[in-house]
């Protein structure tokens, strides 16, 4: 069974998010490349878990106005 994925971890930069092991950034076991996988909050910012879920709410970043 997979671990519950944290929505807002306290220090996402300390962990590799590439698999269910959540290894420390400097002690990766799986060999998932040489760099850690970033948490979505590092890539997309706050609200990453809600983006694109509501078709009636416009996207907050990079949205194109409807013609």
N, CA, C and O atoms as a GROMACS GRO file, in nm:
protein
  268
    1UNK      N    1   0.084  -0.117   0.000
    1UNK     CA    2   0.000   0.000   0.000
    1UNK      C    3   0.089   0.125   0.000
    1UNK      O    4   0.188   0.130   0.073
    2UNK      N    5   0.056   0.222  -0.080
    2UNK     CA    6   0.133   0.344  -0.092
    2UNK      C    7   0.112   0.434   0.029
    2UNK      O    8   0.005   0.436   0.090
    3UNK      N    9   0.215   0.508   0.061
    3UNK     CA   10   0.205   0.604   0.170
    3UNK      C   11   0.117   0.721   0.126
    3UNK      O   12   0.104   0.749   0.007
    4UNK      N   13   0.058   0.789   0.223
    4UNK     CA   14  -0.022   0.908   0.194
    4UNK      C   15   0.073   1.020   0.152
    4UNK      O   16   0.171   1.047   0.221
    5UNK      N   17   0.044   1.083   0.039
    5UNK     CA   18   0.131   1.189  -0.013
    5UNK      C   19   0.103   1.319   0.059
    5UNK      O   20  -0.012   1.365   0.060
    6UNK      N   21   0.204   1.381   0.121
    6UNK     CA   22   0.183   1.506   0.194
    6UNK      C   23   0.155   1.623   0.099
    6UNK      O   24   0.226   1.641   0.000
    7UNK      N   25   0.053   1.702   0.130
    7UNK     CA   26   0.015   1.815   0.046
    7UNK      C   27   0.108   1.933   0.069
    7UNK      O   28   0.152   1.996  -0.028
    8UNK      N   29   0.138   1.964   0.194
    8UNK     CA   30   0.225   2.078   0.227
    8UNK      C   31   0.330   2.035   0.330
    8UNK      O   32   0.315   2.062   0.449
    9UNK      N   33   0.436   1.967   0.284
    9UNK     CA   34   0.540   1.925   0.379
    9UNK      C   35   0.618   2.046   0.432
    9UNK      O   36   0.629   2.148   0.364
   10UNK      N   37   0.671   2.032   0.553
   10UNK     CA   38   0.742   2.143   0.616
   10UNK      C   39   0.870   2.180   0.540
   10UNK      O   40   0.897   2.299   0.519
   11UNK      N   41   0.948   2.083   0.498
   11UNK     CA   42   1.074   2.107   0.427
   11UNK      C   43   1.083   2.013   0.307
   11UNK      O   44   1.152   1.912   0.313
   12UNK      N   45   1.014   2.046   0.197
   12UNK     CA   46   1.013   1.955   0.082
   12UNK      C   47   1.151   1.938   0.017
   12UNK      O   48   1.174   1.837  -0.050
   13UNK      N   49   1.240   2.033   0.036
   13UNK     CA   50   1.372   2.026  -0.026
   13UNK      C   51   1.462   1.920   0.037
   13UNK      O   52   1.568   1.888  -0.018
   14UNK      N   53   1.423   1.865   0.150
   14UNK     CA   54   1.505   1.765   0.219
   14UNK      C   55   1.476   1.622   0.175
   14UNK      O   56   1.545   1.529   0.216
   15UNK      N   57   1.374   1.603   0.090
   15UNK     CA   58   1.327   1.469   0.054
   15UNK      C   59   1.320   1.452  -0.096
   15UNK      O   60   1.292   1.547  -0.169
   16UNK      N   61   1.344   1.330  -0.144
   16UNK     CA   62   1.322   1.295  -0.284
   16UNK      C   63   1.180   1.239  -0.293
   16UNK      O   64   1.145   1.148  -0.218
   17UNK      N   65   1.098   1.292  -0.384
   17UNK     CA   66   0.958   1.255  -0.394
   17UNK      C   67   0.931   1.161  -0.512
   17UNK      O   68   0.817   1.149  -0.556
   18UNK      N   69   1.034   1.095  -0.562
   18UNK     CA   70   1.023   1.015  -0.683
   18UNK      C   71   0.955   0.880  -0.667
   18UNK      O   72   0.910   0.823  -0.766
   19UNK      N   73   0.946   0.828  -0.546
   19UNK     CA   74   0.879   0.699  -0.524
   19UNK      C   75   0.820   0.698  -0.383
   19UNK      O   76   0.818   0.802  -0.317
   20UNK      N   77   0.772   0.585  -0.338
   20UNK     CA   78   0.708   0.576  -0.207
   20UNK      C   79   0.805   0.571  -0.090
   20UNK      O   80   0.763   0.569   0.025
   21UNK      N   81   0.934   0.568  -0.119
   21UNK     CA   82   1.032   0.559  -0.010
   21UNK      C   83   1.058   0.694   0.057
   21UNK      O   84   1.089   0.698   0.176
   22UNK      N   85   1.046   0.804  -0.017
   22UNK     CA   86   1.070   0.939   0.035
   22UNK      C   87   1.205   0.946   0.106
   22UNK      O   88   1.213   0.982   0.224
   23UNK      N   89   1.310   0.912   0.033
   23UNK     CA   90   1.447   0.913   0.088
   23UNK      C   91   1.494   1.055   0.114
   23UNK      O   92   1.442   1.151   0.057
   24UNK      N   93   1.594   1.067   0.201
   24UNK     CA   94   1.660   1.196   0.221
   24UNK      C   95   1.728   1.234   0.090
   24UNK      O   96   1.770   1.148   0.014
   25UNK      N   97   1.738   1.362   0.064
   25UNK     CA   98   1.793   1.412  -0.063
   25UNK      C   99   1.936   1.365  -0.087
   25UNK      O  100   1.977   1.350  -0.202
   26UNK      N  101   2.012   1.342   0.019
   26UNK     CA  102   2.151   1.301   0.002
   26UNK      C  103   2.172   1.150   0.028
   26UNK      O  104   2.287   1.104   0.030
   27UNK      N  105   2.065   1.074   0.046
   27UNK     CA  106   2.075   0.930   0.071
   27UNK      C  107   1.969   0.853  -0.008
   27UNK      O  108   1.895   0.774   0.050
   28UNK      N  109   1.961   0.875  -0.139
   28UNK     CA  110   1.859   0.808  -0.220
   28UNK      C  111   1.895   0.661  -0.241
   28UNK      O  112   2.007   0.629  -0.281
   29UNK      N  113   1.800   0.574  -0.214
   29UNK     CA  114   1.821   0.430  -0.223
   29UNK      C  115   1.788   0.376  -0.362
   29UNK      O  116   1.857   0.287  -0.412
   30UNK      N  117   1.684   0.427  -0.424
   30UNK     CA  118   1.631   0.368  -0.547
   30UNK      C  119   1.719   0.390  -0.669
   30UNK      O  120   1.702   0.321  -0.769
   31UNK      N  121   1.812   0.484  -0.664
   31UNK     CA  122   1.895   0.512  -0.781
   31UNK      C  123   1.816   0.582  -0.890
   31UNK      O  124   1.844   0.564  -1.009
   32UNK      N  125   1.719   0.660  -0.851
   32UNK     CA  126   1.631   0.730  -0.944
   32UNK      C  127   1.705   0.851  -1.002
   32UNK      O  128   1.663   0.965  -0.984
   33UNK      N  129   1.816   0.824  -1.072
   33UNK     CA  130   1.895   0.933  -1.127
   33UNK      C  131   1.990   0.989  -1.024
   33UNK      O  132   2.005   0.933  -0.915
   34UNK      N  133   2.052   1.098  -1.057
   34UNK     CA  134   2.148   1.158  -0.965
   34UNK      C  135   2.090   1.274  -0.889
   34UNK      O  136   2.151   1.322  -0.793
   35UNK      N  137   1.972   1.321  -0.929
   35UNK     CA  138   1.907   1.432  -0.861
   35UNK      C  139   1.775   1.386  -0.803
   35UNK      O  140   1.713   1.292  -0.853
   36UNK      N  141   1.734   1.451  -0.698
   36UNK     CA  142   1.608   1.415  -0.634
   36UNK      C  143   1.491   1.468  -0.716
   36UNK      O  144   1.505   1.565  -0.791
   37UNK      N  145   1.377   1.404  -0.701
   37UNK     CA  146   1.254   1.451  -0.764
   37UNK      C  147   1.191   1.555  -0.672
   37UNK      O  148   1.172   1.529  -0.553
   38UNK      N  149   1.158   1.671  -0.726
   38UNK     CA  150   1.103   1.777  -0.644
   38UNK      C  151   0.956   1.753  -0.613
   38UNK      O  152   0.885   1.687  -0.688
   39UNK      N  153   0.913   1.807  -0.501
   39UNK     CA  154   0.772   1.803  -0.461
   39UNK      C  155   0.697   1.903  -0.549
   39UNK      O  156   0.753   2.007  -0.585
   40UNK      N  157   0.571   1.875  -0.585
   40UNK     CA  158   0.494   1.968  -0.669
   40UNK      C  159   0.483   2.109  -0.613
   40UNK      O  160   0.471   2.205  -0.690
   41UNK      N  161   0.488   2.125  -0.482
   41UNK     CA  162   0.480   2.260  -0.425
   41UNK      C  163   0.605   2.340  -0.460
   41UNK      O  164   0.599   2.463  -0.468
   42UNK      N  165   0.718   2.273  -0.480
   42UNK     CA  166   0.840   2.341  -0.522
   42UNK      C  167   0.832   2.382  -0.670
   42UNK      O  168   0.887   2.485  -0.709
   43UNK      N  169   0.764   2.303  -0.748
   43UNK     CA  170   0.754   2.330  -0.892
   43UNK      C  171   0.643   2.428  -0.926
   43UNK      O  172   0.662   2.517  -1.009
   44UNK      N  173   0.526   2.413  -0.864
   44UNK     CA  174   0.408   2.489  -0.903
   44UNK      C  175   0.361   2.589  -0.798
   44UNK      O  176   0.276   2.672  -0.827
   45UNK      N  177   0.414   2.583  -0.676
   45UNK     CA  178   0.378   2.677  -0.570
   45UNK      C  179   0.250   2.636  -0.496
   45UNK      O  180   0.194   2.529  -0.519
   46UNK      N  181   0.207   2.726  -0.408
   46UNK     CA  182   0.086   2.701  -0.329
   46UNK      C  183  -0.034   2.681  -0.422
   46UNK      O  184  -0.044   2.745  -0.526
   47UNK      N  185  -0.122   2.594  -0.383
   47UNK     CA  186  -0.242   2.569  -0.461
   47UNK      C  187  -0.221   2.468  -0.573
   47UNK      O  188  -0.310   2.451  -0.658
   48UNK      N  189  -0.106   2.402  -0.576
   48UNK     CA  190  -0.078   2.304  -0.682
   48UNK      C  191  -0.179   2.190  -0.682
   48UNK      O  192  -0.209   2.133  -0.787
   49UNK      N  193  -0.231   2.157  -0.564
   49UNK     CA  194  -0.322   2.044  -0.552
   49UNK      C  195  -0.464   2.077  -0.598
   49UNK      O  196  -0.546   1.987  -0.614
   50UNK      N  197  -0.493   2.205  -0.621
   50UNK     CA  198  -0.626   2.245  -0.665
   50UNK      C  199  -0.628   2.292  -0.810
   50UNK      O  200  -0.735   2.308  -0.868
   51UNK      N  201  -0.513   2.313  -0.869
   51UNK     CA  202  -0.504   2.368  -1.004
   51UNK      C  203  -0.563   2.271  -1.106
   51UNK      O  204  -0.528   2.153  -1.110
   52UNK      N  205  -0.652   2.323  -1.187
   52UNK     CA  206  -0.708   2.245  -1.296
   52UNK      C  207  -0.822   2.153  -1.258
   52UNK      O  208  -0.869   2.078  -1.343
   53UNK      N  209  -0.868   2.156  -1.134
   53UNK     CA  210  -0.974   2.065  -1.092
   53UNK      C  211  -1.114   2.122  -1.114
   53UNK      O  212  -1.208   2.046  -1.135
   54UNK      N  213  -1.128   2.252  -1.108
   54UNK     CA  214  -1.259   2.314  -1.123
   54UNK      C  215  -1.267   2.381  -1.260
   54UNK      O  216  -1.199   2.480  -1.283
   55UNK      N  217  -1.349   2.330  -1.352
   55UNK     CA  218  -1.355   2.387  -1.486
   55UNK      C  219  -1.415   2.527  -1.490
   55UNK      O  220  -1.400   2.597  -1.590
   56UNK      N  221  -1.483   2.570  -1.385
   56UNK     CA  222  -1.545   2.702  -1.383
   56UNK      C  223  -1.452   2.809  -1.327
   56UNK      O  224  -1.477   2.928  -1.345
   57UNK      N  225  -1.345   2.766  -1.258
   57UNK     CA  226  -1.251   2.861  -1.201
   57UNK      C  227  -1.133   2.877  -1.296
   57UNK      O  228  -1.073   2.777  -1.335
   58UNK      N  229  -1.097   2.999  -1.335
   58UNK     CA  230  -0.984   3.017  -1.428
   58UNK      C  231  -0.852   2.981  -1.361
   58UNK      O  232  -0.838   2.993  -1.239
   59UNK      N  233  -0.757   2.936  -1.441
   59UNK     CA  234  -0.625   2.904  -1.389
   59UNK      C  235  -0.558   3.032  -1.338
   59UNK      O  236  -0.580   3.140  -1.393
   60UNK      N  237  -0.477   3.019  -1.234
   60UNK     CA  238  -0.418   3.138  -1.172
   60UNK      C  239  -0.291   3.185  -1.243
   60UNK      O  240  -0.260   3.304  -1.240
   61UNK      N  241  -0.218   3.094  -1.305
   61UNK     CA  242  -0.091   3.131  -1.367
   61UNK      C  243  -0.093   3.094  -1.514
   61UNK      O  244  -0.130   2.983  -1.551
   62UNK      N  245  -0.054   3.187  -1.598
   62UNK     CA  246  -0.042   3.158  -1.741
   62UNK      C  247  -0.173   3.134  -1.811
   62UNK      O  248  -0.175   3.068  -1.915
   63UNK      N  249  -0.281   3.185  -1.758
   63UNK     CA  250  -0.409   3.160  -1.822
   63UNK      C  251  -0.427   3.253  -1.941
   63UNK      O  252  -0.377   3.366  -1.942
   64UNK      N  253  -0.498   3.205  -2.039
   64UNK     CA  254  -0.529   3.282  -2.157
   64UNK      C  255  -0.677   3.319  -2.151
   64UNK      O  256  -0.761   3.230  -2.137
   65UNK      N  257  -0.710   3.447  -2.163
   65UNK     CA  258  -0.851   3.485  -2.154
   65UNK      C  259  -0.931   3.428  -2.272
   65UNK      O  260  -0.882   3.422  -2.385
   66UNK      N  261  -1.054   3.389  -2.243
   66UNK     CA  262  -1.140   3.334  -2.347
   66UNK      C  263  -1.183   3.443  -2.442
   66UNK      O  264  -1.208   3.556  -2.400
   67UNK      N  265  -1.191   3.410  -2.570
   67UNK     CA  266  -1.229   3.511  -2.670
   67UNK      C  267  -1.379   3.523  -2.682
   67UNK      O  268  -1.428   3.603  -2.762
   0.00000   0.00000   0.00000
